[in-house]
């Protein structure tokens, strides 16, 4: 079974369409949250994910946009809060209804899904071996998929009780075998690992254990920046796209 995994799209329609085109036909599409936030096409991105994704969870930006008590805009920096207010004003009733139905953590297809981490699904940035070790105790599946950090990464629960941490380059392939692992595809719409290309994960589920491959693809950043300027989104978010920060 060939599965595409995307996360942290952040209303970046150009990046999302580029990723899906590069991915090609898949048996399933999974989305780990933050469909909206920062970017200029929230409804369009929601529509694609609603129609095409087989598993979808909420990210912190999705939750705050629809007024969930799990996340407060008071915890956002001023630019992120301003982008949230803009997104709220753009959402159709259909888009809002879709986001309101999503949870930040679930288990399906023998995989655990959490936007931030199993420990704090809405908000925790899973970047350290200590954080991963705590999360491994909180799910029973072999594989957990997370987003939120915007950094392609892999955490492996090792036999000695330690956790191995890797930050994954493009086209890196990992055969899990029987090892338990937590994987982050990186961000479709707003990279933060100094690589401006859109990131996603290809997953093969077979009888010998999950096989994961991290992918990167360039997209037309200039078109996205032009639309962000046109609608008046914060300048910092416009500039960061070309630098991958």
Residue pairs with C-beta under 8 A, 6 or more apart in sequence:
1 27
1 28
1 204
1 205
1 206
2 26
2 27
2 202
2 203
2 204
3 26
3 27
3 28
3 29
3 30
3 202
3 203
3 204
3 205
4 20
4 23
4 26
4 28
4 29
4 30
4 200
4 201
4 202
4 203
5 29
5 30
5 31
5 32
5 145
5 185
5 200
5 201
5 202
5 203
6 16
6 19
6 29
6 30
6 31
6 32
6 185
6 188
6 200
6 201
7 31
7 32
7 33
7 34
7 59
7 115
7 146
7 147
7 148
7 184
7 185
7 186
7 187
7 188
8 32
8 33
8 34
8 59
8 147
8 148
8 150
8 186
8 187
8 188
8 189
8 190
9 15
9 16
9 31
9 34
9 35
9 36
9 39
9 45
9 49
9 187
9 188
9 189
10 34
10 35
10 36
10 37
10 38
10 39
10 61
10 187
10 188
10 189
10 190
11 35
11 36
11 37
11 38
11 39
11 40
11 41
11 42
11 44
11 45
11 87
11 189
12 38
12 39
12 41
12 45
12 188
12 189
12 190
12 198
12 224
13 39
13 40
13 41
13 44
13 45
13 48
14 219
14 220
14 221
14 223
14 224
15 188
15 189
15 198
15 219
15 224
16 45
16 48
16 188
16 189
16 198
17 48
18 198
18 217
18 218
18 219
18 220
19 188
19 198
19 200
19 217
19 219
20 29
20 48
20 52
22 200
22 215
22 217
23 200
23 202
23 215
28 54
28 55
28 109
29 52
29 53
29 54
30 53
30 54
30 55
30 56
30 113
30 145
30 203
31 49
31 53
31 55
31 56
31 57
32 57
32 59
32 113
32 114
32 115
32 145
32 146
32 147
32 185
33 56
33 57
33 58
33 59
33 60
33 61
33 62
33 102
33 104
33 115
33 147
33 148
34 59
34 60
34 61
34 62
34 115
34 147
34 148
35 42
35 45
35 46
35 49
35 56
35 59
35 61
35 62
35 99
36 42
36 45
36 46
36 61
36 62
36 65
36 87
36 91
36 99
37 59
37 61
37 62
37 65
37 80
37 83
37 84
37 87
38 61
38 80
38 83
38 189
38 190
38 233
38 237
39 45
39 189
39 190
39 224
39 228
39 233
39 237
40 224
40 227
40 228
40 230
40 231
40 233
41 227
42 65
42 87
42 90
42 91
42 95
43 90
43 91
43 92
43 95
46 91
46 95
46 98
46 99
47 95
49 56
50 56
50 98
55 106
55 108
55 109
55 113
56 102
57 102
57 103
57 104
57 105
57 106
57 113
57 114
57 115
57 121
58 68
58 99
58 102
58 103
58 104
58 115
58 122
59 104
59 115
59 122
59 147
59 148
60 70
60 71
60 104
60 115
60 116
60 122
60 123
60 148
61 84
61 87
62 99
62 102
63 70
63 71
63 99
63 104
63 122
64 71
64 72
64 73
64 76
64 84
65 84
65 87
65 88
65 91
65 96
65 99
66 91
66 96
66 99
66 100
68 100
70 104
70 122
71 122
71 123
73 81
73 84
73 85
74 81
75 123
76 84
79 234
79 236
79 237
82 233
82 234
83 233
83 234
83 237
86 231
86 232
86 233
91 99
103 121
104 114
104 115
104 116
104 121
104 122
105 112
105 113
105 114
105 115
105 118
105 121
106 112
106 113
107 113
107 139
107 141
109 205
110 141
110 142
110 143
111 141
111 143
111 144
111 145
112 118
112 139
112 140
112 141
112 143
112 144
112 145
113 144
113 145
113 146
114 121
114 135
114 139
114 144
114 145
114 146
115 121
115 122
115 146
115 147
115 148
116 122
116 123
116 124
116 125
116 126
116 146
116 147
116 148
117 124
117 126
117 131
117 135
117 146
117 148
118 135
118 138
118 139
118 144
119 131
119 134
119 135
119 138
123 148
124 131
124 148
125 131
125 148
125 149
126 132
126 135
126 146
126 148
126 149
126 153
126 155
126 182
126 184
127 149
127 151
127 153
128 165
129 155
129 162
129 163
129 164
129 165
130 163
132 155
132 157
132 163
132 165
132 182
133 157
133 161
133 162
133 163
135 144
135 155
135 182
136 155
136 157
136 163
136 180
136 182
142 176
142 178
142 179
142 180
142 181
142 209
142 210
143 176
143 180
143 181
143 182
143 183
143 210
144 181
144 182
144 183
145 182
145 183
145 184
145 185
145 201
146 182
146 183
146 184
147 184
147 185
147 187
148 184
149 184
149 192
150 186
150 187
150 190
150 191
150 192
150 193
151 167
151 184
151 186
151 192
151 193
152 167
152 168
152 169
152 184
152 185
152 186
152 193
152 199
152 201
152 214
153 165
153 166
153 167
153 168
153 183
153 184
153 186
154 164
154 165
154 166
154 168
154 174
154 181
154 182
154 183
154 184
154 212
155 163
155 164
155 165
155 166
155 181
155 182
155 183
156 163
156 164
156 166
156 179
156 180
156 181
157 163
157 179
157 180
157 181
158 164
158 179
167 193
168 174
168 186
168 214
169 214
170 195
170 197
170 199
170 214
170 215
170 216
171 213
171 214
171 215
171 216
172 213
172 214
173 211
173 212
173 213
174 181
174 183
174 211
174 212
174 213
175 208
175 209
175 211
176 209
176 210
176 211
176 212
177 208
177 209
178 209
179 209
181 210
181 212
183 201
183 212
185 199
185 200
185 201
185 214
186 193
186 199
186 200
186 201
186 214
186 216
187 198
187 199
188 198
188 199
188 200
189 198
190 237
190 240
190 241
191 197
191 198
191 199
191 241
191 244
192 244
192 245
193 199
193 244
194 243
194 244
194 245
195 216
195 244
196 218
196 221
196 241
196 242
196 243
196 244
197 216
197 217
197 218
197 219
197 244
198 216
198 217
198 218
198 219
199 214
199 215
199 216
200 215
200 217
201 212
201 213
201 214
201 215
202 212
202 213
202 215
203 210
203 211
203 212
203 213
204 210
204 211
204 212
204 213
221 241
221 242
224 241
225 238
225 241
225 242
228 237
228 238
229 238
